[in-house]
Amino acid sequence: MTHSPTLATGPALNRRGTLAVLLGSLLGANARAAAWKPTGQVEYVIPSAAGGAVDIYGRVMKKFFDTHDSLGGQAMIITNRPGGQGMIAAAPVVQRPGDADIFTMLSTGFMLGQILGDYKHDLLKDFTIGPILFEEALVVAVKADSPIRNAADMVARLKKDPGSLRIAVAPGLNNHIHIAILKPLKLAGVATEKLTVAPFRSSAESVVALRGDHVDVVSASAANLVTGVTSGALRVIAVSSAARLPGALAHVPTWKEQGIDSVYTSVEGILFPPRITAEQIAFWDERFRELSRSPEWAATLQEYEVTPRFMDHAQARAFVASELEESSRLLHALGMVS
């Protein structure tokens, strides 16, 4: 004769329910405690020299993470490795697969470098795309006493003699800052292949060269020109965005306002080594989301005329895939790739 199992009722069932809840709570707490966090000093490898906008953003980031103990008790350090179209900064990152304690900057410039064949690595295959943090407009500036007053003056000069103006870009050639001036000039009928373009290690160095009369024109992110404009030393003659910027550069007309149908902006974010785990991605998505929501970060972006545009890992990866296709079409149109 078989007996049916006795079902617990009343106080016994309540005790078991209470134990189950307590056990679940303990397991949940242990899981949270075991969640990934940095295991050593966190390194942000910045692909430009100290003093430029990218470097400034990195140091604001470091201060936020250190001040709020965001990195599980670990400190963050900044390493500047300019040059090589960002490849010098990317080298130590790609060489540490699975190590989420190191990252570099993801930018539109990196995407352009891949399309142009400047990089031996593939962004989507050889790295892990981290969050995108913001979008920025690019501007063209001259000294305040320059005879070039606007885009029309510059275009007229370059149509007559494409090599007559020394144009500074950074941190190298064929990046987003370079493309931001090539695109409108090409559309305006300038022989862009004959331009005199000088690469610098950072836009901060480009601006110093402009102030010292070593170059005539600078193409740079808006962030790098705000101080020069407010001091009266520099004049920004065009902005690459679809609409005017707020703040100190609100008076600067877009290319479109000046009769050249060109809009071009870039994004900046984070690039990790390959084979980062889902747990590591989740940690950094949350840390950068916290940064993007902070008053400190918002104030910095506002000061430097940058537009917040947060995307987590999944959103950023889809965006990069789409942007690679769009940038390829642009570079073909500019005659930079066949």
N, C-alpha and C positions, 0 to 999 in steps of 0.2 A: 504494500500500500504506500503510495506516495503522498507526501504532504506538500501543500502549497506553501511557498515561503511566507513567513510572517512579515507584514508590512509595519514599519514603525509609525506610530501615531502619537499625537499629543506631545508631551514634553520631550520624548526621545527624538521625534522628528524636528522639533524646534532646536534641540541641541545640535543635531547634525547640520541643520541649515545654517546655524550660527557658525559652526566650525568651517563649513564650506565657504561662507563669506569671508571669514578671517583668513583661510588658506588662500583664497583668490586674491585678497588684498596683499598678502605677503608675497605671492608670486608676482603680482603686478609691480610691487615696489622693487623686488629683485630685478625684474626685467628692466625697469627704468634705471636702476642703479648700474646695470650692466650695459646700458645703451652706449654706443660708441662716443668717444670724445678724444681730442688730440692726445697723443701719447708722449709728445715732446714739444720742443719749441716750434711754434708755427712761423713759417717763413713766407713772406709775400715778395716775389721777385718782380720788380718793376722794370719794364723795358725802356726806360728813359733815364736821363741824368737827374740828379736832385734839383729841386727848385721849380720844375714845371708843374702843370696842372695835375698830371697823372700822379706825380710824387706827392703833391699836396693832398689829393683824395686818399692816397694810401696811408698817409700819416694821420689823417682824421679817422680813418677806419681803425688803425692801430690803437689810437687813443680811446676810441669807443669800446673796443673789445677788451682792452686792458682795464679801463676804468670800471666796466660793468662785469668783470670777471666772466666774460662770455665763453672762454675757451677751456673750461674745466681745470682752471688753475695754471694753465700754460701761458707763457708770454708770447707776444708776436713781434717779430723783427722785420725790418724792411731792408732789402738788398737791391741796389740799383745796378742793373746790367744793361746799359744802352747799346744800341748798334745791331747790325745784322738783321734789320727789319723785324726785330723782336725775337729772332731765333736764338740770340745769345741768352736772353732771359728764359726762353722756353726750354733750353737744353737741360738744365738740372731738373726741370719738372717732368719732362717726358721720360727721363732716365730713372724715375722712381715709381714704377707701377704699383698701384695699390696703396700708396702713401698719401693720405689726405692731410698731412701736416705741411704741405708745400703747395703753392699755387702761383700763377702769374696772371697777367691781365689778358682778357679776351677783348679784342676790338675789331671793328670793321677793317682796320689795317691788316690784321692777321688773315682775314678772309680774302682780301685782295692779294696778299702774298701767296696764298695757296693757289689761287687761280692763275697768277702770273708765273708760277713754277719756282718762286723764290724759296719755298720751303720743301724739304724732303718728307715732311710729315703731313698727314691728313687730319684736320681738326676733328672730324666726327669719328674717325677710326683710331687715332693714336693718342687722343686726349679724352678727358671727361669734361663735357661742357658744364660749367657752373652757372650760377644765377647771373642774369644781366641786371645792371644797376641803374643805368641812366642813358639818355640820348643827348647828344650835343650837336649844336650847329657849328659850322666852320666859318671863319670870317677872313677877309683880306684887309690888311692895314698898311699904311704908309706913315712916314713922319708927319707931324702937324704942319711943317713948313714945306712939304712936298708940293710941286706944281700939279700933281695928280689929285684932283678934288673928288672924283667919283669913278664909277665903273666905266663910263663912256670915255673919260680921259685915258684910262689905262688901256682900254681896248684900242683906241685910236693910235696910241703910241706903239703898241705891240703889233698892230696890223702893218704899220709902216716899217717897223724894224723889230721882229720878234725877239731878238737877242739883246735889245737895248736896256732892259730892266733886269736887275739881279733879283731873283725871287727866292726867298728862303722857305724851306719846309723842314719838318722834323717828325719823328726821329729817323730820317732816311728818305729815299725816293720811293715812288709808286705805292705810297700808303694812302689812307683816307684823306689826310691833310693835303697831299699832293693832288689827288683826284679832285678834291673840292675846288681847286682853282683851274685845273685842266678842263673840267667839264664845261663850265660857263664860257671860258675863253674859246674852246673848240666850237661851241654853239654860236659864238659871236663872229666866227670866221678867222680866228687867229691861227697861224701855223704853229700849233703847240709843240711839234717835234723840234722846233728851232729855238725854243725858249732857253734862257739861261737860268738854270735852277740849281741852287746850292743846298745840300742836305746838312742839317745840324743834329746834334745828339738829343736835343730837347727844344721845345718851343721857347723855353726861357732863354736859351742861347740864341735862338733866332731873333728874339726881340732885342736882346743886347746888341746883336749885329746890326739891326735896323737903327737903333738909337745911335750907334757909332758910325753910321753911314757906310757900313761894309756891304749892305744890301739895300735895295730900293723898296722892296715889297715883301711882306710876310703873309703867308697863309698859315693859319693856326686855329685851334679851338678858341671860342669866344673867351673862355676862362683866362687865357694867357694875355689878353689884351685889355681887360677891364682896368687894371691899375694904370697902364699907360694912357688910356683914354681919359680917365678921371683926373689925371695929373696934367693933362693938356699936352703931353709929349707926342702922342700918336693920334692918328685919325683912321677910323675904320670906315671903309668905303662900300662894303657889301657884306651881306650875311646870307648863308646858303639855305636857311630854313624857308618853309612856305610862308611863314608870317614873321613879322618883326619880333625881336626879343624884348622882354620886359627889362626893367632896371636901367643900368648905366648905358646900355647900347640900344635903348628904345628908339633913338633918333636915326639909327642906321637902316637904310632901305635894303630890301631883299634884292637879289639878282632879278627876280621877276618884275619888281617895281621899276627896275631900270632897263626894261625891255629885253632881257635875256631869260628865256624860259628854262631856268635851271633850279632844281631843288635837290639838295644832297645833305644828309645828316649821317652821323655815325653813332654807334652804341659802344658802351664799354661794360665789361663784366668780368667774370672769373673763369680761369681755365685750370683744371686739375690734371694730375697724371692719369694715365689709363688705368682701367680695372678698379676704379673706386667702387666700393660696395653701396648697396641701397641705403644701409644704415648711415654710412658716412655722408652720402648725398643728403639724406634727411637732416642730419646735424647741421650741415653748412647752409642748406636752404633756410632753415629756421634762424640761424645766426645772421645771415645777410638780410632776411626779412625784418628782423629786429633792428638792424642797422638802418635799413631803408625807411623805417617808421619813426626813427629817432629825431628829435628836434635838432640835434647837433648836425646830423647828415643833411636834413632839409635846409638848414641855414647855410651850410657850405655850398650846396648845389645852387641855392638862390643867389648867393654872393657871386658865384662864378658863371651865372647865366646858363645853367645846365638843367635839363628837364628830367625829373624822376621818371623811371620806367622800369619797375621791378618785374622780372620774370624768374620763376623758379627753374630748376634744372630741366624739367620736361618741356616747359614752354620755351625756354632758351634754346634747347636743342632743335626743336621744330623751327624756331625762328632762324637759327644759323643755317639750317639746310635750305630754307627758302631764300635767305639773303645771299648764299653762295650762287644760286642760280641767277638771281637778279643782278648781282655784281658782275657775273660773267658776261651777261648781255651788255652791261654798261662798258666794260673794258673792250669788248669787241667793237662797240660803236665808236670808242675813242681810238681805235686802231692799235691798241696796246697788246692785244693777243690776236692770233690768226685763227 
